[in-house]
Amino acid sequence: MDVLDQNEVDALLAAVNSDQVEEAAPQAQIFSRHHRDFDEIEVRTYDFKRPERVSKDQMRSLQTLHEQFARNFGASLSGFLRTIVEVKVATCEQMTYGEFISALPNPTSFNLIESEALAGQICMELSPLIIYPIIDRLLGGTSQDLFIPQRPMTLIEARLISNVTNRGLEAMSEAWAGVKPMTFEIKATESNPQLVQIVPPNEVVVVVGFELKMSNRAGTMSLCIPYNAIEPVMDAVSAQTWFSQGQGSRSAGLESRLSGSLAGAGVSVSGVLARTTISLRDLATMAAGDLIMTETPATRPMVLAVEGERKFLAHIGQHRNKRALRIDRPVTKTDRH
């Protein structure tokens, strides 16, 4: 036993009188049946009410997967609304279902989604802050002085928003195709999230939060995925599994849909008879009946341009009492026109 000398005793008494003595924090004790060096062991608190059932690697894979979903969904909405819609992942975290429900507004667009490949239902929630600007856009408005009503959606508004959610389900199917082919379907829609209990309140869920921006409006979208629902496919949710498949192969459905959309797109076609140059003085004095001389012979084929790009050589003629162009051959690099 160490014995304190008089100087150390005086220092302790002076510290007690000046209230400078700090109580030592209780040190956590580690009990183990194995003899280890506990100084190098990291001790972290664990909340049994909020167990982390999804590993960090799987959470990163889910976030990357839904980033692909956000890109596809944003592109689909941009084409549907004919304006730029930006969708990006804002958060991806684990929480209990009760915490997720308590953080949602009321009313809102709360959709229950099912898939044959999943063991339960998942939820998609759209904020009214972005729902009503989309409805206003679909009905021809500008969303400049838009009022956001605090009421459930009417049947007409719900029908309009169903066009948006259906495109979200298609984008979700494309994103999950690398893990497992799935088709999603909305089974029910509710305005009050508190009335929907797909899992117990203390059940662990993965919540992916999205941010949607359209013109001068912004809102949020949340995707709630209970762990029990995706447990059958969690082994396949890894960065190596779905990422390698997504790079090596393309979705046949996506290619066919893009080909069908491009095939029906309209393009402008113009025939260039000849090209020449004149002076600005001649252009200023030009009148009806004047002739413009070119260096192109009348028997030489003319250029057929598609969207301003030279594509074919053709001869001008007449078909059913209308001017017509007969295509001879495509334009090559050696042609001068």
Secondary structure, DSSP 8 states (H G I E B T S, - for coil): -----HHHHHHHHHHHHTT-------------SS---GGG-------TTS---S-HHHHHHHHHHHHHHHHHHHHHHHHHHTS-EEEEEEEEEEEEHHHHHHTS-SS-EEEEEEETTSSS-EEEEE-HHHHHHHHHHHTT---SS----SS---HHHHHHHHHHHHHHHHHHHHHHTTT----EEEEEEES-GGG--SS-TTSEEEEEEEEEEETTEEEEEEEEEEHHHHGGGGGG-SHHHHHHHHHH---HHHHHHHHHHHHT----EEEE-------HHHHHT--TT-----SS-TTS-EEEEETTEEEEEEEEEEETTEEEEEEEEE--TT---
